[in-house]
Structures are given as structure tokens and as C-alpha cells.
Amino acid sequence: MSDPTPAIAAAFAASFRDHRDRVHRLADGVTDAQFWVRPYPYGNSMGHLVLHLTGNLNYFIGRQMAGTGYVRDREREFRDPNPPSKSHALQRLDEAVELAIATIEAQTVDGWTAAYSATGADDVADRFAMLLRAATHFYHHVGQMIYLAKEHVRQTTDDAAGSQPVG
């Protein structure tokens, strides 16, 4: 059997790039203020989900696989009272995605099954499983952002329609 590493790495890299690009397209459709607003009384803002995804990639892949030394503050990802600008948050996500891709591309045939251990991933046994989880986690939050972006558009449209004179 030939080494599946190039095919696996290419598929993971394409997935992470696609997810990142989707986040950018969704963020382009909302204002900087909307990016940080929770349009529902529950859940998160798009911006805080971006911070969360950035932290997730930097911790589970960057620190645990690439040895970056990243220190995660998961609570702050969701509750940062002074978040960065939308453009800076997206730039940090881009950097985390590039780190993840570089780490993926550095894997060897034995690297995929190398033991993996991290707080918050107690049931993950190897690097392949962690990368799969990170990719599906990213995709899950992109799905949430789709609904958040649609709700921001709906609210903006409703607000514009409500401010029009009747008659």
C-alpha cells in the first residue's frame, strides 16, 4: 500500500481553507458592529465564534502538535469584553488556519497514528482523530454563523422596512 499522507493532508488542508473562506464570506455580509452582536438572546456572536475557532486551532493543533506553547483562555473567547476589530479577529483566524495546514502538511505516515493527549480531548487517541475533530468542529461553527448572518440581514431588512413611511 502506498503512503496515504499526501491525500489525507491535501483533503484536510482543503477543508480548513474552505471553512476559513466561508467565515470570511459570512463576515463580509455583516457590519463590524453586527460581527460582535448576538442576534438571539442565547448563543454567540459571529466574532466570538471566530475567537473560539482561533483558540481551538491554536491549542489543539498549534500547542499540542506543533509545540507553539499557545496558552488558551477559552472563557475569554466567548466573553471578551474588549474584542479585537473584525479584521484583526479574521486575520488571527487566518494565521491559525495556516498553522494548522502547515502542521498537517508536516505529518508523516506514522504521524497520523501518533498518540494524542490534551485537556478537553480526553477521548481522542491519535493525531488523525484530533484533526478530524478540529475540522468537523470548525464546520459546525460555520453552520451556526450562517444562521447568525441570515438573522442579521433579516433584522436589518426589518428595521429598514419599519422605518419607511406608510402610505
C-alpha positions as CSV (number, residue, x, y, z in Angstrom):
1,M,0.0,0.0,0.0
2,S,1.3,3.5,-0.8
3,D,1.6,6.2,1.7
4,P,-1.8,8.0,2.1
5,T,-0.3,11.0,3.7
6,P,-0.3,13.4,0.7
7,A,-4.0,12.6,0.0
8,I,-5.0,13.0,3.7
9,A,-3.0,16.2,4.1
10,A,-4.5,17.7,0.9
11,A,-8.0,16.8,2.0
12,F,-7.6,18.3,5.5
13,A,-5.9,21.4,4.1
14,A,-8.7,22.0,1.5
15,S,-11.3,21.5,4.3
16,F,-9.7,24.1,6.6
17,R,-9.2,26.6,3.7
18,D,-12.9,26.1,2.7
19,H,-14.1,26.7,6.2
20,R,-11.9,29.8,6.6
21,D,-13.1,31.2,3.3
22,R,-16.8,30.6,4.2
23,V,-16.2,32.5,7.5
24,H,-14.8,35.4,5.5
25,R,-17.7,35.5,3.1
26,L,-20.2,35.4,6.0
27,A,-18.3,38.1,7.9
28,D,-18.2,40.3,4.7
29,G,-22.0,40.3,4.9
30,V,-22.3,41.9,8.3
31,T,-21.1,45.2,9.7
32,D,-18.2,45.4,12.2
33,A,-20.8,46.0,14.9
34,Q,-23.0,43.1,13.9
35,F,-20.0,40.8,13.9
36,W,-19.9,41.2,17.7
37,V,-23.6,41.3,18.4
38,R,-25.6,38.2,19.5
39,P,-28.8,38.4,17.3
40,Y,-30.5,35.9,19.6
41,P,-30.9,36.0,23.4
42,Y,-28.9,32.8,23.5
43,G,-25.8,31.6,21.7
44,N,-22.8,33.6,20.5
45,S,-21.8,36.3,18.1
46,M,-20.0,35.6,14.9
47,G,-17.0,37.4,16.3
48,H,-16.8,35.3,19.4
49,L,-17.2,32.1,17.4
50,V,-14.2,33.3,15.3
51,L,-12.2,33.8,18.5
52,H,-13.3,30.4,19.7
53,L,-12.2,28.7,16.4
54,T,-8.9,30.5,16.6
55,G,-8.3,29.4,20.1
56,N,-9.4,25.8,19.3
57,L,-6.9,25.5,16.4
58,N,-4.1,27.3,18.2
59,Y,-4.5,25.0,21.2
60,F,-5.4,21.5,19.8
61,I,-3.2,21.7,16.8
62,G,-0.7,24.6,17.4
63,R,0.2,23.8,21.0
64,Q,-0.3,20.1,21.1
65,M,1.0,19.1,17.7
66,A,3.3,22.0,16.6
67,G,4.6,22.8,20.0
68,T,3.8,26.5,19.8
69,G,3.4,27.0,23.6
70,Y,0.0,28.7,23.0
71,V,-1.9,29.4,26.2
72,R,-5.6,29.2,25.8
73,D,-8.2,31.3,27.6
74,R,-11.4,29.5,26.4
75,E,-13.7,31.6,28.6
76,R,-12.4,34.8,27.1
77,E,-13.1,33.5,23.6
78,F,-16.8,33.8,24.4
79,R,-16.8,36.7,26.8
80,D,-14.0,39.1,25.8
81,P,-15.4,42.5,26.8
82,N,-12.9,44.2,24.6
83,P,-12.6,42.1,21.5
84,P,-10.3,42.9,18.6
85,S,-11.6,44.5,15.5
86,K,-13.4,42.3,13.0
87,S,-10.4,42.5,10.6
88,H,-7.9,41.6,13.3
89,A,-10.0,38.7,14.5
90,L,-10.3,37.3,11.0
91,Q,-6.5,37.8,10.5
92,R,-5.8,35.8,13.6
93,L,-8.1,33.0,12.3
94,D,-6.2,33.1,9.0
95,E,-3.0,32.6,10.9
96,A,-4.4,29.7,13.0
97,V,-5.6,28.0,9.8
98,E,-2.2,28.4,8.2
99,L,-0.6,27.0,11.3
100,A,-3.0,24.0,11.2
101,I,-2.3,23.4,7.5
102,A,1.5,23.6,8.0
103,T,1.2,21.1,10.8
104,I,-1.0,18.8,8.7
105,E,1.5,19.0,5.8
106,A,4.3,18.1,8.2
107,Q,2.7,14.8,9.2
108,T,4.4,11.6,8.2
109,V,2.8,8.2,7.6
110,D,3.4,7.4,11.3
111,G,2.3,10.9,12.5
112,W,-1.3,10.3,11.8
113,T,-1.5,7.5,14.4
114,A,0.9,9.2,16.9
115,A,-0.6,9.3,20.3
116,Y,-2.5,12.5,21.1
117,S,-3.4,13.9,24.5
118,A,-4.8,17.2,25.5
119,T,-7.2,18.6,28.2
120,G,-10.6,18.8,26.5
121,A,-9.9,16.0,24.1
122,D,-9.7,13.1,26.6
123,D,-11.4,10.7,24.2
124,V,-9.1,11.4,21.2
125,A,-6.4,8.8,20.8
126,D,-4.3,10.0,17.8
127,R,-3.5,13.0,15.7
128,F,-5.7,11.9,12.8
129,A,-8.7,11.8,15.1
130,M,-7.9,15.2,16.5
131,L,-7.5,16.8,13.1
132,L,-10.8,15.2,12.1
133,R,-12.5,16.6,15.2
134,A,-11.0,20.1,14.6
135,A,-12.2,20.1,11.0
136,T,-15.8,19.0,12.0
137,H,-15.8,21.4,14.9
138,F,-14.9,24.2,12.5
139,Y,-17.6,23.2,10.1
140,H,-20.2,23.0,12.9
141,H,-19.5,26.6,13.9
142,V,-19.6,27.8,10.2
143,G,-23.1,26.4,10.2
144,Q,-24.0,28.5,13.2
145,M,-22.5,31.5,11.5
146,I,-24.7,31.0,8.5
147,Y,-27.8,31.4,10.7
148,L,-26.3,34.4,12.6
149,A,-25.5,36.2,9.3
150,K,-29.1,35.5,8.0
151,E,-30.6,36.8,11.2
152,H,-28.5,40.0,11.0
153,V,-29.7,40.5,7.4
154,R,-33.3,39.8,8.4
155,Q,-33.1,42.3,11.3
156,T,-31.5,44.9,9.1
157,T,-34.2,44.4,6.4
158,D,-37.0,44.6,9.1
159,D,-35.5,47.7,10.6
160,A,-35.3,49.4,7.2
161,A,-38.9,48.4,6.3
162,G,-40.1,49.6,9.7
163,S,-38.6,53.0,9.2
164,Q,-40.3,53.6,5.9
165,P,-43.3,55.9,5.9
166,V,-46.6,54.1,5.4
167,G,-49.0,55.3,2.7
